[in-house]
Amino acid sequence: MAATAPLSRLVTPADPLQGDCRRLDRAFYDRPVETVARDLLGRLLVHATPAGPRIGRIVEVEAYLGPGDLAAHTARGRTARTRAMFGPPGHAYVYLIYGMHHCMNVVTGPEGSGTAVLLRALAPVLGLDASTSGPGRLCRAMGVTRDHYGIDLCGDTLWLARDDAPPPAEIAAGPRIGVDYAGEWAAKPLRFFVPGHPAVSRAPKKTGPTAA
């Protein structure tokens, strides 16, 4: 599938897509990482596979603030692994953990900042028949691998979109998961999610509502 237009015709009474499905443009990503992280909640991740589109609605993310953030991969500067994070906004940074689980990040701007948003959980919308709770299961269900490293999210293969669904009524914030090595950065409330949603990977130790 070469464009998003056909997706608007997939809407049926049983389909949670609402209205037209519109690709997010470069300007959406070229903003501060925490702003993008909050704004990604409720947006759609779309992968045009040979078997048809896979679509999920984002309900949980984590923001990584660049070289000053000791939990970020870019804390040690630019490397062969992190070059995509220092590149233009609106590209994917995909990496492998434990030698088996892929994780997808959305690179935010400006170019050179080394900031990105990790996608942690999706609400299945179309073409997903496996769990999308947690970044590894999310990538497995969506068919995202290291082959998508650096891919332009404004292109025709893997992209993010918005429909006419209302934004989340509430956004909660809490510590990121699995970054205890990062000292004081481990406790910072940089994990954003839709509270109470069943696809959210797990409840954080401390949460608090913030303005959506």
Summary of the structure (lengths in Angstrom):
residues: 212
radius of gyration: 16.0
end to end distance: 33.1
largest distance: 49.2
contacts: 696
relative contact order: 0.22
helix: 21%
strand: 30%
